[in-house]
Amino acid sequence: MIDKTTFGNMTAEYHTLGCKLNFAETSTIGNLLQSKGVRTAERGETPDICVVNTCTVTELAHKKCRQEIRKLVTKYPKALMVVTGCYAQLKSDEIKQIPGVDIVVGNDQKHDIADFVENWFNEHRPIVEVTPLKDMRKFIPSCSRGDRTRYFLKVQDGCDYYCSYCAIPKARGRSRSASVADLVKQAELAAAEGGKEIVITGVNIGDFGKGSTETFLDLVKALDAVEGIERYRISSLEPDLLTDDVIEYTSTSKKFMPHFHIPLQSGSDEMLKLMRRHYNRALFADKVAKIKALMPDAFIGVDLITGMRGETEEVFKDSRDFVDSLDITRLHVFSYSERPDTMALKIPYVVDQHVKHLRTREMMAISDRKLNAFTQKYLGTVREVLFEHTEDKYGMMKGFTDNYLRVEVPADHSLANRLAKVRLIEPTGEDDLIRGELV
């Protein structure tokens, strides 16, 4: 039998595709392997174990997952190859056929990966463990930092909203949550480890507490009282579940940052009905206006899908004009891809691939313009930045302002995981990065 001493001579490399929730869970997997003595491989070191945490948000994501797995098998032919995540949950048979893959684990078994790895080294037999969708009931906790400054606190998993284009409910199962008390304990542990910022994440976090008497607002208030944590960010929150009470409470909190990410998916009411979304654009516009009235400096990121079945030229223009009218900061634009077994496949009007590409570019141009306008407002101003641990090859350190502007200054390792006042000077020309100077 393999023992901890043997594991202690092993290294692992981790690769994550997809959402912030996946990053949190990958970090937890790393912690579990570390508890058995496996250390994270350093740059340039050949790992004994490779873990790939996959995504299923689009068909393109599946393709990228396959490419990543094959690339790693080629790069590290002797490494134990472990594949988990949403793609593994949905397509385990497909993944296990890829030469070089040793272990395939669904979402419900992520917490057991370290044990599966140990079993493989003892028995050297392929392992495929995937819980059927109807039996997925576990909530697997995760509050992890990995090599990031920020902690990612998983508060909820699964989704009960069967949007017509989406396969996530089939990969993640029904909505389920941790308790407020358990999540507060995890936040307290993060603070004890020196954590300063926590990102609240999940599949559909506005559904937190469903089936219990607890609500997302209860969670927000309880986390706000945790000593030592200086910043919270709320990741993607559905507009119909983003209550006015949550907006009002976070606007008065010193710890919850003026930063929201709200999926819209389309600015056309006709399209929202085809998507089987649970709101209309008037509600969305009301939420944006409410945030900006109470938090004028708020960064608002918005998810958008272009080219879904049913999006005629007239519908697209309607969506584009509505999005352009919103006081938002940035768009995350996805070109629609066909997903097997989704209701969208029944919609007759199909958008040409080239047209999808053009529409995506058009929406991205709006995003660039809005982000630039938002950035320009704050040049010359002083804001607090939480700096990350890492220093880049140019000798710079990066971090985020309260309202999610990315800033760099000359590296000073005493700044790592610290808040410091920075004057925002000018865009660097690299994506959304701003050059700053310490005040």
C-alpha positions as CSV (number, residue, x, y, z in Angstrom):
1,M,0.0,0.0,0.0
2,I,1.2,3.5,-0.8
3,D,1.8,5.7,2.2
4,K,2.1,9.4,3.0
5,T,5.9,9.2,2.8
6,T,5.6,8.0,-0.8
7,F,3.0,10.7,-1.6
8,G,5.3,13.2,0.0
9,N,7.7,12.6,-2.9
10,M,5.0,13.4,-5.5
11,T,4.0,16.6,-7.1
12,A,0.7,17.7,-8.8
13,E,-0.2,20.2,-11.4
14,Y,-3.7,21.7,-11.6
15,H,-5.6,23.1,-14.6
16,T,-9.0,24.8,-14.3
17,L,-11.3,25.7,-17.1
18,G,-14.5,27.7,-16.6
19,C,-16.0,29.6,-13.7
20,K,-14.8,31.0,-10.4
21,L,-16.6,28.1,-8.7
22,N,-14.3,25.7,-10.5
23,F,-11.3,27.6,-9.4
24,A,-12.4,27.3,-5.8
25,E,-13.0,23.6,-6.1
26,T,-9.7,23.0,-7.8
27,S,-8.0,24.7,-4.9
28,T,-9.8,22.5,-2.5
29,I,-8.7,19.4,-4.4
30,G,-5.2,20.6,-4.1
31,N,-5.6,21.0,-0.4
32,L,-6.9,17.4,-0.1
33,L,-3.9,16.0,-2.0
34,Q,-1.6,18.2,0.0
35,S,-3.0,16.6,3.2
36,K,-1.8,13.3,1.8
37,G,1.7,14.7,1.3
38,V,1.4,15.7,-2.4
39,R,2.9,19.2,-3.1
40,T,2.1,21.5,-6.0
41,A,4.6,21.2,-8.8
42,E,6.8,24.3,-9.2
43,R,7.2,26.0,-12.6
44,G,9.3,23.9,-14.9
45,E,8.9,20.8,-12.7
46,T,7.4,17.6,-14.2
47,P,4.4,16.6,-12.1
48,D,3.5,13.0,-11.1
49,I,-0.2,13.9,-11.1
50,C,-2.2,16.2,-13.4
51,V,-5.7,17.3,-12.4
52,V,-8.0,18.9,-15.0
53,N,-11.2,20.6,-13.7
54,T,-13.4,20.9,-16.8
55,C,-16.3,23.2,-17.9
56,T,-19.5,22.6,-19.9
57,V,-20.9,26.1,-20.4
58,T,-20.6,25.8,-24.2
59,E,-19.8,23.2,-26.8
60,L,-16.6,25.2,-27.5
61,A,-15.7,24.6,-23.8
62,H,-15.9,20.9,-24.4
63,K,-13.5,21.2,-27.3
64,K,-11.1,23.2,-25.2
65,C,-11.3,20.6,-22.4
66,R,-10.4,17.8,-24.8
67,Q,-7.5,19.9,-26.3
68,E,-6.2,20.7,-22.8
69,I,-6.3,17.0,-21.7
70,R,-4.6,15.8,-24.9
71,K,-1.9,18.5,-24.6
72,L,-1.2,17.5,-21.0
73,V,-1.1,13.8,-21.8
74,T,1.5,14.6,-24.5
75,K,3.5,16.9,-22.3
76,Y,3.5,14.6,-19.2
77,P,3.1,11.0,-20.6
78,K,4.1,9.4,-17.3
79,A,1.8,11.6,-15.1
80,L,-1.4,10.2,-13.5
81,M,-4.2,12.1,-15.5
82,V,-7.3,13.0,-13.4
83,V,-10.3,14.7,-15.1
84,T,-13.2,16.1,-13.2
85,G,-15.8,18.9,-13.4
86,C,-18.9,19.5,-15.5
87,Y,-17.6,18.0,-18.8
88,A,-16.6,14.9,-16.8
89,Q,-20.0,14.7,-15.2
90,L,-21.8,14.9,-18.6
91,K,-19.4,13.0,-20.9
92,S,-17.4,10.5,-18.7
93,D,-17.6,7.9,-21.5
94,E,-16.2,10.3,-24.0
95,I,-13.3,11.3,-21.7
96,K,-12.3,7.9,-20.6
97,Q,-11.7,7.0,-24.2
98,I,-9.0,9.7,-24.5
99,P,-5.6,7.9,-24.4
100,G,-3.7,8.6,-21.2
101,V,-6.7,9.5,-19.0
102,D,-6.6,7.4,-15.8
103,I,-9.3,8.8,-13.5
104,V,-12.6,10.4,-14.4
105,V,-14.6,11.9,-11.6
106,G,-18.0,13.7,-11.6
107,N,-18.9,16.8,-9.6
108,D,-20.3,14.8,-6.7
109,Q,-17.0,13.0,-6.2
110,K,-14.6,16.0,-6.3
111,H,-14.1,15.8,-2.6
112,D,-12.9,12.2,-2.9
113,I,-10.3,12.7,-5.6
114,A,-7.3,12.3,-3.2
115,D,-8.7,8.9,-2.2
116,F,-9.2,7.9,-5.8
117,V,-5.6,8.9,-6.6
118,E,-4.3,6.8,-3.6
119,N,-6.4,3.8,-4.9
120,W,-5.0,4.2,-8.4
121,F,-1.4,4.1,-7.2
122,N,-2.2,1.0,-5.1
123,E,-4.1,-0.9,-7.8
124,H,-3.2,0.8,-11.2
125,R,-6.8,0.3,-12.5
126,P,-8.7,3.0,-14.4
127,I,-11.4,4.7,-12.3
128,V,-14.6,6.3,-13.5
129,E,-16.9,7.6,-10.7
130,V,-19.9,9.7,-11.7
131,T,-23.1,10.0,-9.6
132,P,-26.3,10.0,-11.7
133,L,-28.0,13.4,-11.9
134,K,-31.1,12.3,-9.9
135,D,-28.8,11.2,-7.0
136,M,-26.7,14.4,-6.8
137,R,-27.6,15.7,-3.3
138,K,-24.3,16.4,-1.6
139,F,-23.0,19.9,-0.9
140,I,-19.2,19.8,-1.1
141,P,-17.8,22.8,0.8
142,S,-14.9,24.9,-0.6
143,C,-13.2,28.0,0.7
144,S,-9.9,28.1,-1.0
145,R,-7.2,30.5,-2.1
146,G,-4.6,28.4,-3.9
147,D,-2.0,30.8,-5.3
148,R,-4.4,33.7,-5.4
149,T,-4.8,36.5,-2.9
150,R,-8.5,36.3,-2.8
151,Y,-10.4,33.5,-1.3
152,F,-13.4,31.9,-3.1
153,L,-16.2,30.8,-0.8
154,K,-18.6,28.3,-2.3
155,V,-22.0,29.0,-0.8
156,Q,-24.3,27.1,-3.2
157,D,-24.3,24.5,-5.9
158,G,-26.7,23.3,-8.6
159,C,-29.5,25.1,-10.4
160,D,-33.3,24.6,-10.7
161,Y,-33.6,27.1,-13.6
162,Y,-33.7,25.1,-16.9
163,C,-32.9,27.9,-19.3
164,S,-33.4,26.7,-22.9
165,Y,-29.8,27.0,-23.9
166,C,-28.1,25.7,-20.8
167,A,-26.7,22.3,-19.7
168,I,-25.4,23.3,-16.3
169,P,-28.4,21.9,-14.3
170,K,-27.6,18.5,-15.8
171,A,-24.0,18.8,-14.8
172,R,-24.5,20.3,-11.3
173,G,-27.8,18.9,-10.2
174,R,-30.5,20.5,-8.1
175,S,-29.9,23.7,-6.0
176,R,-28.4,23.1,-2.6
177,S,-26.5,25.2,-0.1
178,A,-24.4,25.2,3.0
179,S,-25.7,26.7,6.2
180,V,-25.0,30.3,7.2
181,A,-23.2,29.1,10.4
182,D,-20.9,26.7,8.4
183,L,-20.0,29.5,5.9
184,V,-19.2,31.9,8.7
185,K,-16.8,29.4,10.2
186,Q,-15.1,29.0,6.8
187,A,-14.8,32.8,6.4
188,E,-13.4,33.0,10.0
189,L,-10.8,30.3,9.0
190,A,-9.8,32.3,5.9
191,A,-9.4,35.4,8.1
192,A,-7.2,33.4,10.5
193,E,-5.0,32.4,7.6
194,G,-4.5,36.1,6.7
195,G,-7.2,36.4,4.1
196,K,-8.4,39.9,3.3
197,E,-10.9,39.4,0.5
198,I,-13.6,36.7,-0.2
199,V,-15.5,36.2,-3.4
200,I,-18.9,34.6,-2.8
201,T,-19.4,32.0,-5.5
202,G,-21.8,29.2,-6.6
203,V,-23.8,28.1,-9.6
204,N,-26.9,30.2,-8.7
205,I,-26.0,32.0,-5.4
206,G,-29.3,34.0,-5.3
207,D,-31.0,30.7,-4.6
208,F,-29.0,30.3,-1.4
209,G,-31.0,28.8,1.4
210,K,-33.7,27.3,-0.9
211,G,-35.6,24.7,1.1
212,S,-34.6,26.3,4.4
213,T,-35.5,29.4,6.4
214,E,-32.2,31.1,5.5
215,T,-31.8,33.6,2.7
216,F,-28.9,35.2,0.7
217,L,-29.5,38.4,2.7
218,D,-29.0,36.5,5.9
219,L,-25.7,35.2,4.6
220,V,-24.5,38.6,3.5
221,K,-25.3,40.1,6.9
222,A,-23.6,37.3,8.8
223,L,-20.4,37.4,6.6
224,D,-20.3,41.2,7.0
225,A,-19.7,40.6,10.8
226,V,-16.7,38.4,10.4
227,E,-13.6,40.1,11.8
228,G,-10.5,40.2,9.7
229,I,-12.1,40.0,6.3
230,E,-11.9,43.5,4.7
231,R,-13.6,42.8,1.4
232,Y,-16.4,40.7,-0.1
233,R,-17.3,40.5,-3.7
234,I,-20.6,38.9,-4.9
235,S,-20.1,36.8,-8.1
236,S,-22.8,36.2,-10.7
237,L,-26.2,36.9,-9.3
238,E,-29.4,36.5,-11.3
239,P,-31.3,39.8,-11.7
240,D,-34.6,38.4,-10.4
241,L,-32.8,37.0,-7.3
242,L,-30.9,40.2,-6.7
243,T,-33.3,41.8,-4.2
244,D,-33.5,45.5,-3.4
245,D,-32.7,44.5,0.2
246,V,-29.4,43.0,-0.8
247,I,-28.6,46.1,-2.9
248,E,-29.5,48.4,-0.1
249,Y,-27.6,46.5,2.5
250,T,-24.4,46.2,0.5
251,S,-24.5,49.9,-0.3
252,T,-24.1,50.7,3.4
253,S,-21.5,48.0,4.1
254,K,-17.8,48.9,4.3
255,K,-16.9,45.3,3.4
256,F,-19.1,44.5,0.5
257,M,-17.5,46.1,-2.6
258,P,-19.4,48.2,-5.2
259,H,-19.0,45.4,-7.7
260,F,-21.8,43.3,-9.2
261,H,-21.9,40.7,-12.0
262,I,-25.5,40.2,-13.3
263,P,-26.4,37.9,-16.2
264,L,-28.6,39.5,-18.8
265,Q,-28.1,37.1,-21.7
266,S,-30.2,39.2,-24.1
267,G,-31.6,42.7,-24.1
268,S,-34.7,41.6,-26.1
269,D,-37.8,40.5,-24.2
270,E,-38.7,38.2,-27.1
271,M,-35.3,36.5,-26.8
272,L,-35.5,36.3,-23.0
273,K,-38.8,34.4,-23.4
274,L,-37.1,32.0,-25.8
275,M,-34.3,31.5,-23.4
276,R,-36.8,30.8,-20.6
277,R,-35.3,33.4,-18.4
278,H,-37.2,34.5,-15.3
279,Y,-37.3,38.2,-15.8
280,N,-37.7,40.9,-18.5
281,R,-35.5,43.7,-19.4
282,A,-37.5,46.3,-17.5
283,L,-36.6,44.4,-14.3
284,F,-33.0,44.3,-15.3
285,A,-32.8,48.0,-16.0
286,D,-34.5,48.7,-12.6
287,K,-31.8,46.7,-10.8
288,V,-29.0,48.6,-12.6
289,A,-30.6,51.9,-11.8
290,K,-31.0,50.9,-8.2
291,I,-27.4,50.0,-7.9
292,K,-26.1,53.1,-9.5
293,A,-28.4,55.4,-7.4
294,L,-27.0,53.9,-4.2
295,M,-23.5,53.2,-5.4
296,P,-22.5,55.5,-8.3
297,D,-19.0,54.1,-8.4
298,A,-20.2,50.5,-8.8
299,F,-18.6,48.3,-11.5
300,I,-21.4,46.2,-13.1
301,G,-20.4,43.3,-15.3
302,V,-23.0,41.7,-17.5
303,D,-23.2,38.3,-19.3
304,L,-24.6,38.3,-22.8
305,I,-25.2,35.6,-25.4
306,T,-25.3,36.4,-29.1
307,G,-26.6,34.4,-32.0
308,M,-28.9,32.0,-30.2
309,R,-31.6,30.3,-32.2
310,G,-34.4,32.8,-32.7
311,E,-32.2,35.9,-32.6
312,T,-33.3,37.5,-35.9
313,E,-31.6,40.7,-37.1
314,E,-34.5,42.8,-35.6
315,V,-34.3,41.0,-32.3
316,F,-30.5,41.5,-32.2
317,K,-30.7,45.2,-32.8
318,D,-33.4,45.5,-30.1
319,S,-31.0,43.7,-27.7
320,R,-28.0,45.8,-28.8
321,D,-29.8,49.1,-28.3
322,F,-31.1,48.1,-24.9
323,V,-27.6,47.0,-23.7
324,D,-26.1,50.2,-25.1
325,S,-28.6,52.3,-23.0
326,L,-27.6,50.7,-19.7
327,D,-25.2,52.3,-17.2
328,I,-23.0,49.2,-17.0
329,T,-19.3,48.7,-17.1
330,R,-18.4,45.6,-19.0
331,L,-19.9,42.8,-21.1
332,H,-18.9,39.2,-21.1
333,V,-20.1,38.1,-24.5
334,F,-20.5,34.5,-25.5
335,S,-21.5,33.2,-29.0
336,Y,-24.2,30.7,-28.7
337,S,-23.3,27.1,-29.3
338,E,-25.7,24.2,-29.8
339,R,-26.0,21.9,-26.8
340,P,-27.5,18.4,-27.1
341,D,-30.7,17.8,-25.2
342,T,-31.5,21.5,-24.6
343,M,-34.9,23.0,-25.4
344,A,-33.3,25.7,-27.6
345,L,-32.8,23.0,-30.3
346,K,-36.6,23.2,-30.9
347,I,-36.4,26.9,-32.0
348,P,-36.5,26.9,-35.8
349,Y,-34.6,30.1,-36.7
350,V,-30.8,29.3,-36.8
351,V,-28.2,32.1,-36.9
352,D,-25.4,31.8,-39.3
353,Q,-21.9,31.2,-37.7
354,H,-20.4,34.3,-39.5
355,V,-23.3,36.4,-38.3
356,K,-22.8,35.2,-34.7
357,H,-19.2,36.3,-35.0
358,L,-20.1,39.7,-36.2
359,R,-22.7,40.2,-33.5
360,T,-20.3,39.2,-30.8
361,R,-17.7,41.7,-32.2
362,E,-20.4,44.4,-32.2
363,M,-21.3,43.7,-28.5
364,M,-17.6,43.6,-27.6
365,A,-17.2,47.0,-29.1
366,I,-19.9,48.4,-26.9
367,S,-18.2,46.7,-23.9
368,D,-14.8,48.3,-24.8
369,R,-16.4,51.7,-25.0
370,K,-18.2,51.4,-21.7
371,L,-15.2,50.1,-19.9
372,N,-13.0,52.9,-21.3
373,A,-15.6,55.5,-20.2
374,F,-15.8,54.0,-16.7
375,T,-12.0,53.9,-16.4
376,Q,-11.5,57.5,-17.6
377,K,-13.8,58.7,-14.7
378,Y,-11.3,57.5,-12.1
379,L,-8.0,58.5,-13.6
380,G,-6.3,61.0,-11.3
381,T,-8.4,59.8,-8.3
382,V,-7.1,57.8,-5.3
383,R,-8.7,54.4,-4.4
384,E,-7.7,51.5,-2.2
385,V,-6.1,48.6,-3.9
386,L,-5.6,45.1,-2.6
387,F,-2.4,43.8,-4.0
388,E,-1.8,40.2,-5.1
389,H,1.2,38.2,-4.0
390,T,2.7,37.7,-7.4
391,E,5.3,39.9,-9.2
392,D,5.3,39.8,-13.0
393,K,8.4,39.5,-15.3
394,Y,8.4,43.3,-15.6
395,G,8.8,43.8,-11.9
396,M,5.2,45.0,-11.3
397,M,2.5,44.0,-8.8
398,K,-1.2,44.1,-9.6
399,G,-4.4,44.4,-7.6
400,F,-7.9,45.6,-7.8
401,T,-9.6,48.8,-6.5
402,D,-12.8,48.5,-4.5
403,N,-14.8,48.9,-7.8
404,Y,-12.8,46.3,-9.6
405,L,-10.4,48.4,-11.7
406,R,-7.1,46.5,-12.2
407,V,-4.0,48.5,-11.2
408,E,-0.3,47.9,-11.3
409,V,2.6,49.6,-9.4
410,P,6.3,48.8,-9.1
411,A,6.7,45.6,-7.1
412,D,7.1,46.0,-3.3
413,H,6.6,42.6,-1.6
414,S,5.5,44.3,1.6
415,L,2.4,45.2,-0.3
416,A,1.3,41.6,-0.8
417,N,-2.2,40.9,0.4
418,R,-2.4,44.5,1.8
419,L,-4.7,47.4,1.1
420,A,-2.9,50.6,0.0
421,K,-4.1,53.9,-1.4
422,V,-3.1,54.3,-5.0
423,R,-3.6,57.2,-7.4
424,L,-4.7,56.0,-10.8
425,I,-2.5,57.5,-13.5
426,E,-3.2,56.2,-17.0
427,P,-4.2,53.1,-18.9
428,T,-1.1,50.9,-19.7
429,G,-2.5,49.7,-23.1
430,E,-2.6,46.1,-21.8
431,D,-6.2,45.0,-21.7
432,D,-7.9,46.8,-18.8
433,L,-4.8,47.5,-16.8
434,I,-4.1,51.0,-15.2
435,R,-0.8,52.3,-14.1
436,G,-0.9,53.6,-10.5
437,E,1.3,55.3,-7.9
438,L,1.3,54.7,-4.2
439,V,0.0,57.6,-2.1
